[in-house]
Amino acid sequence: MNTILIVSAVIFSFSTGYFFLNRKKFESDFPWLVSFITVISYVVMIMNLNLYADPVAMLWTRWAGYALSCTILTASLVGIFNIVGKKRVVALVLTPLIMLTGVLAAVATNTTFIVMFFVLGMIPFISLISIFQSKTTSKNRYVLSYLYYGWMAFPVIFILSPETFSIIPSLSIILIGYLIADFFTKIVFYFHIKRLSSPQE
């Protein structure tokens, strides 16, 4: 389990360095900032692994990291969708609200509160999706797949994990699931955006 967290931190350390060195190529500081925050998130979990008797108890810190990294991802998305004015502000506020409900669900002590915070989190998530859907064009439609299948992977993994209903009781498998979701939504995403925004030869 500790090995998975260390490998995750190393992967995002490399992506942080790559995106930082190539920030002019990607025309943004957002890619390396997202990876950097994710490294910090994994390091915090590694540190907390030795502090908690139950390793599952340290996973709530992940959602605090998401509040920062996913808000930056949203800032990238509003640019792609050309969302401006009040809707832009609302989108940037909704993202940390979603992650706040994730933190509360992760630290909840009974099933009722877990379900309550999970359902509450779906309200700002649906609102965020609707903002992007209202600005969807043929050029940015592909990005919605990252929201539907990428971002939705995290609450699905959460529901399956020992944090909630232990449908998948192995914390190692859950951590691998989170890593895969992180990799595609925070690294592959930016490479995909760069490739599709480059002039076609």
C-alpha positions, 0 to 999 in steps of 0.5 A: 500500500505504501509502495503504491502511494510512493509510485503515485508520488513519483509519477506525478513528480515526473509530470510536474517536472515535465509540465513545468519545463514545457509550460511554454509549449502547453501555454499554461502553468496549470498542468504543472500546478495540478501535478504538483498539488497531486504530489503533495496530496500523495506525500501527505497520505504517505506521512499519515499512513504511519499516524493512523491505526486504520489506513483508510482514515487517512484517505480523506486528505485526498479530497482536500487536495482535489479541492485545489487541483480540480479547481485548477482543472476547472479553470482550464476547462472554462477556458476551453469552453469559453465560459466567462462572467458569472458562469465562470465564477460559479464553475470555479466555486462549484468545484471546491464545494463538490470536494468539500462534500467529499471530505465530509463523506470521507470523515462521516462516521455512519452510513446516513451521513455518508449518503447525505454528503454524497447526494449533496455533492451531486447537486454542485456536480450536476450544476457544473456539468450543466454549465459546460453542456450549455457551452458545448460545441463540436470543437470542445465536445470531446472534453465532456468525456473527461467530466462524465467518465473521468471525474465520475470515476472518483465517486464511484471508486469512493463508493466501492472503497473501504471508506464507505461500503467496502464493496472492494475491501482491498485498499491497495486495489482502491489506491490503484483505481485512484491512481489510474483516474488521477493519471487520465484526468490530470496528465493524459487530459493535458496531453490530449488538450495540447494535441487537439489544439495544435495545428493539423499538418 
